[in-house]
Amino acid sequence: MRSKTRWTPAGPMALAALGAVAVFGVASATEDGAPSEVSTVSDPVGDALFKAPAFQDVVFVEVTKTAAGDFELLMEMAGPVPVNPPLPPPGKSEIWWQWAFDLDPTTFPVGYPLLKAYGAPEFAIYVSWDGAEFAGAAIDRRPLLTGGEAITTPVTFSIDGTIVQAELPYTLIGAVPTSFGWLGATLAWSGPVGSSEAHHLVDIAIFNP
């Protein structure tokens, strides 16, 4: 039997990946019968870069929008996530499992947690491992578009064998377009978050309707 661990989220996350168009509209239902919308994408086993271990190899990603406007995020890996994972090269600092939402294709905010030269989607949710503890957070990068600072908020997450999950409440993201870009990816940091050229894309799964 696989053990299931749930953590109270803590610590900052970051973003490094591009968005893709996704359209929600696959109907399902929650346990209480309320409608939800689901988008999914599969990714080949063994295509991760840097000869990454199976727990960094994305094979399936699911994004569910509930009737209340919350998002339930799921990522399946090619192998189970260890209780105490190593930090495979080039991830000497941290490794992440992330979901990124490109809510507006006409904007691409530049700034935290990437270098000032890099733009990225407006919203991201992460589960990270820094060699000592797991953490989960959402980053709202929309304030960067008007000269403000990105907002980082802890989120609830869980890891159950090959499955990494996170919960994004409506209170953090608000109303979103009917269709928007999203992806699931694994990342590695070879230095502190935000430092020069320290982020590395390991594997990515993009939804294309």
Buried (B, 14 or more C-beta within 10 A) or exposed (E): EEEEEEBEBEBBBBBBBBBBBBBBEEEEEEEEEEEBBBBBBEBEEEBBBBEBBBBBBBBBBBBBBBEEBBBBBBBBBBBBBEEEBEBBEBBBBBBBBBBBBBBBBEBBBBBBBBBEEBBBBBBBBBBBBBEEEBBBBBBBBBBBBEEEEBBBBBBBBBBBBBBBBBBBBBEBBEEBEEBBBBBBBBBBBBBEBBEEEBBBBBBBBBBEE
